[in-house]
Amino acid sequence: MSNNPTPLSSRERIDYMDLLRGIAIFGILIANLRWFSLYSPQVSGRFTLGEIDGIVHLLQGVFIESKFYTIFSILFGWGIALQINRSKKDDASTARFLRRRLWFMMLLGGVHMFFIWEGDIVFLYGLVGFVLVAFRKYSNSTLLITGILLLLSPVLLYFLKMNWPWVNYPSDYLYSLGEKMYQHFGWIDQDTSRTGVLSESKSITASIKITLADAPYRFAYLFAVSRIPKVLGAMMIGFYIGRTNLYSKLMNHKKVALKANITGLIVFVPLNYWLEGVLKNEHAYYQHQIEGLYYTIADSLLVFPLALVYMMALALIYEKKWVQNILKPVLTVGRTAFSNYVFQSIIGIILFYGVGFGLAQQFGPLAWTITAVIIFTFQIILSNLWLKFFRFGPLEWIWRSFTYKKIQPLRATKN
């Protein structure tokens, strides 16, 4: 009998994970529309609202920014753990399967990053996922401790950058590379040229060139804010959750979990407000000043716990049958998360760039939040309709077919 893994059937999916993935996609959409809209607080547009937008932007920083990509990272590690759990543990075929899956994830994410939108996270997840697979043989305690240390590592990295500028060389080099690519395409640099080209140019070729030139800037940013160890740390924690079956254990102690969740909300929501409303100083952060170190310490200690509080709250609420019935339509967005994520990028480009409706710098935080609700509602409807006829989202189907080295059946089987 072959030890090769087989595709997960729909019955093996955990509805809670699909729901959480769908909600995370919504949170990521709200955060990403800021960048698609080319928003600048100094520019007044048709749908900007001054002080109201300032308040909404602050609330997005408190409740949304960084929390949902953290949840997505946890789910990614959790999913890999489940895939390993259902195969022979530590079997070489499982490792080869996972690596093949990650290679094709990087391929599809790379197409998204280099030709559609440079803010892609899929390529990074695939790349970092190789480290996660390498840790599959380590003990649960090692996974947990390593994950926590990685989540805290931005503090050490920031301190090193303050005192030894060469530590920031990867970021500096990539910024320089991005500037050279802009000049190669006939522009000056990102700060000078990007907004004007994307908002005004009707040329798809120009938009793709900007995306290609932006890719080094994107990686420079990931190094500058220590996003890579944050993502890997969250994945490690997710891997730990999946391997120890922590979710089921939590649901066996609902009263304790409820008390912990209420305490978490009371503690971490105000602290995240303090983080965003008081401590945050982007100039000091990127200049590696002491205020940036204080912010990094607080960010490392406060953001991840609030993401866990969100996850625990949803787990407890989702135990109610009536809640399951209300939220059931969102599950389909989670089951087609990759397709929906890329679809959001395409919608963002059509709405805001010159190749589409050209609404760049016309939307403030409130307007793009309302827009995100409309887009996500449309995605819920579309995802439910799609899965009535097909087993997977279109990109999920391509990914699975590549991974399993044969075309997977796409059409849903009739009951």
Secondary structure, DSSP 4 states (H G I P E B T S, - for coil): ------PPPGGGS-HHHHHHHHHHHHHHHHHHHHHHTT--TT---TB--THHHHHHHHHHHHHTTTHHHHHHHHHHHHHHHHHHHTS-TT-HHHHHHHHHHHHHHHHHHHHHHHHT-TT-SHHHHHHHHHHHHHTTTS-HHHHHHHHHHHHHHHHHHHHHHHH-GGGGHHHHHHHHHHHHHHHHTT---HHHHHHHHHHH---HHHHHHHHHHHHHHHHHHHHHTTHHHHHHHHHHHHHHHHHHTHHHHHHT-HHHHHHHHHHHHHHHHHHHHHIIIII--HHHHHTT-HHHHHHHHHHHHHHHHHHHHHHHHHHHHTTSHHHHHHHHHHHHHHHTHHHHHHHHHHHHHHHHSTTTT--TT-B-HHHHHHHHHHHHHHHHHHHHHHHHHBSS-HHHHHHHHHHTTSPPP-BPPP-
